[in-house]
Amino acid sequence: MPAANAQTLQVQLDELSRNLHADCHMLLILDGAGWHKSQALRIPDNLTLLHLPPYAPELNPVELVWHEMRQRYLSNRVYADLQELDLALEDAWKRLSDDPERLRQLTNFDWIQQALDSYNQGQNQGPDTS
């Protein structure tokens, strides 16, 4: 994506929504970037956005994923150019994603599971008709 703004996020949300299996719902965890909270966003029905509190990188699961990738696959190396770095990043991501249990260990925070459980409870109760 050429820019980080609400328009490019909308493209990403629409693409994620289109490519999600019909019986799936995706929870996206976002930091406090302004475009993540833009009123202009149209959130597809099969996506839920969960915003992290400000100044809380320790709650952001992707921080641990990046740390793992840097430590295990990318550290103590010199890359000839940006293309070589891109290839190394792609390889690191593929290797890490081949280990779903490790990804789960890095990203399955208790508060995320609670948010999913809460969402699932709401889905099972149906609409409030009171």
Secondary structure as the mmCIF struct_conf table of DSSP 4:
data_model
#
loop_
_struct_conf.conf_type_id
_struct_conf.id
_struct_conf.beg_label_comp_id
_struct_conf.beg_label_asym_id
_struct_conf.beg_label_seq_id
_struct_conf.end_label_comp_id
_struct_conf.end_label_asym_id
_struct_conf.end_label_seq_id
BEND BEND1 ASN A 5 ASN A 5
HELX_RH_AL_P HELX_RH_AL_P1 ALA A 6 ASN A 19
BEND BEND2 LEU A 20 LEU A 20
TURN_TY1_P TURN_TY1_P1 ALA A 22 ASP A 23
STRN STRN1 MET A 26 LEU A 30
BEND BEND3 GLY A 32 GLY A 32
HELX_RH_3T_P HELX_RH_3T_P1 GLY A 34 LYS A 37
TURN_TY1_P TURN_TY1_P2 GLN A 39 ALA A 40
TURN_TY1_P TURN_TY1_P3 ASP A 45 ASN A 46
STRN STRN2 LEU A 47 HIS A 51
HELX_LH_PP_P HELX_LH_PP_P1 LEU A 52 PRO A 53
TURN_TY1_P TURN_TY1_P4 PRO A 54 TYR A 55
HELX_RH_3T_P HELX_RH_3T_P2 PRO A 57 LEU A 59
HELX_RH_AL_P HELX_RH_AL_P2 PRO A 61 MET A 69
HELX_RH_PI_P HELX_RH_PI_P1 ARG A 70 LEU A 74
TURN_TY1_P TURN_TY1_P5 SER A 75 ASN A 76
BEND BEND4 ALA A 80 ASP A 81
HELX_RH_AL_P HELX_RH_AL_P3 LEU A 82 SER A 97
TURN_TY1_P TURN_TY1_P6 ASP A 98 ASP A 98
HELX_RH_AL_P HELX_RH_AL_P4 PRO A 100 THR A 107
HELX_RH_AL_P HELX_RH_AL_P5 ASP A 110 GLN A 125
#
